[in-house]
């Protein structure tokens, strides 16, 4: 339920920053992956849902979707300035993080 909530808040509010945090990187990535799969219509139960989120994702070039995956965390940015980032449990990655919404998984 958190993935559609994050997607809606990011679309509706400009410059909205969301951090997805978990005790391990894989737990935080699970929610981020669910959001990515919803955006790309990869989940059979929601096929046919508008691709509004994916249409608003900033892609660096036409061959990538705009969802980036790095060992320090995954990230997606929208045209309205909103950003969603998953953070792993490494304290250096979490220190000083400021956001509008923190999702703890």
Secondary structure, DSSP 8 states (H G I E B T S, - for coil): -HHHHHHHHHHHSTT-EEEEE-SSHHHHHHHHHHHHHHHTT-SGGGTTS--HHHHTB--SSTTS-S-EEETTEEEEEBTTS-EEEEE-S-HHHHTT---SEEEE-
